[in-house]
Amino acid sequence: MEESTSLTLPDESTFIRDMTAVNRFQKVVHSNMVEGQDYGVIPGTNKPTLSKPGAEKIAKLQGLADQYEIVDRQEDWNKPFFRYLIKCSLNSVAHGTTISEGLGECNSMEGKYRW
């Protein structure tokens, strides 16, 4: 028998149970977030954005730990110009496995750092 590689939808009761759990978790998170500290509107945008302290609260609730690695850097003290590429890994505290990874980059020519 050939194994199917297509995605299958969960049955209705599993879907409802999972969505209820997601909604409960979102309520817990939302009730513990502090505007201006955990999230806020970045100038030039119109929607709230999660900030690092808020992300750390959510990670802790999920039993995750964040770890950072400088992947690439440019530092020119004469110009001055600085550029950093950072990899963030989210790891399960209980199992030590990597759950997710992402990259972030910034440089000193960006408006918020330049002036």
C-alpha positions in Angstrom: 0.0 0.0 0.0 1.4 3.4 -1.0 1.7 6.0 1.8 -0.2 9.2 1.2 1.7 12.5 1.3 -1.4 14.7 1.2 -2.5 16.7 4.2 -5.6 15.5 6.0 -7.9 17.7 8.0 -8.6 16.7 11.6 -12.0 15.5 12.6 -14.4 18.2 13.9 -14.0 17.3 17.6 -10.2 17.4 17.4 -10.4 20.7 15.5 -12.7 22.3 18.1 -10.6 21.0 21.0 -7.4 22.4 19.4 -9.0 25.8 18.6 -10.4 26.0 22.1 -6.9 25.5 23.5 -5.5 28.1 21.2 -8.1 30.6 22.3 -7.5 29.9 26.0 -3.8 30.4 25.5 -4.3 33.7 23.6 -6.5 35.0 26.5 -3.8 34.1 29.0 -1.1 35.8 26.9 -3.2 38.9 26.2 -4.2 39.4 29.8 -0.5 39.4 30.8 0.9 41.7 28.1 1.7 45.3 29.0 1.2 47.9 26.3 4.4 49.9 25.7 6.5 47.1 27.2 5.4 43.8 25.6 3.8 45.2 22.5 3.1 48.5 20.9 2.6 50.4 17.6 5.9 51.2 15.9 5.9 54.7 14.4 4.9 54.6 10.7 2.7 51.6 11.2 -0.9 51.2 12.3 -0.9 47.8 14.0 0.6 46.7 17.3 3.8 44.7 17.1 5.1 42.2 19.6 8.3 43.4 21.3 11.2 41.3 22.7 9.9 41.3 26.3 6.5 40.1 25.1 8.0 37.4 22.9 10.1 36.2 25.9 6.9 35.9 28.0 5.2 33.8 25.4 8.3 31.6 24.9 8.5 31.0 28.7 4.8 30.1 28.8 5.5 27.5 26.0 8.6 26.1 27.8 11.0 27.5 25.2 14.3 29.2 25.6 15.8 31.6 23.0 19.4 31.5 21.9 21.2 34.0 19.7 24.2 33.6 17.3 25.9 36.3 15.3 26.0 34.8 11.8 27.7 37.8 10.1 28.9 41.2 11.1 30.5 44.2 9.5 32.2 46.8 11.8 33.9 49.8 10.3 34.8 52.2 13.1 36.1 54.8 10.6 32.9 55.4 8.6 31.2 54.5 11.1 29.2 51.6 9.8 28.0 48.5 11.7 25.9 45.7 10.3 24.8 42.5 12.2 23.0 39.4 11.0 21.6 37.4 14.0 20.1 33.9 14.2 17.6 33.3 16.9 16.8 29.7 17.8 13.8 28.6 20.0 14.6 25.5 21.9 12.4 23.2 24.1 13.7 23.5 27.6 12.3 20.0 28.5 13.7 18.2 25.4 16.6 20.4 24.2 15.3 20.2 20.6 15.2 23.2 18.3 11.6 24.2 17.6 12.2 27.1 15.2 14.9 29.5 13.9 14.8 32.9 12.4 17.2 35.6 11.1 17.2 39.3 11.9 19.4 42.0 10.4 20.1 45.7 11.2 22.7 48.3 10.3 23.8 51.7 11.5 22.5 53.3 8.3 18.8 52.6 9.2 17.0 55.7 10.1 16.3 54.7 13.7 20.0 54.2 14.4 21.5 56.8 12.0 20.2 60.0 13.6 
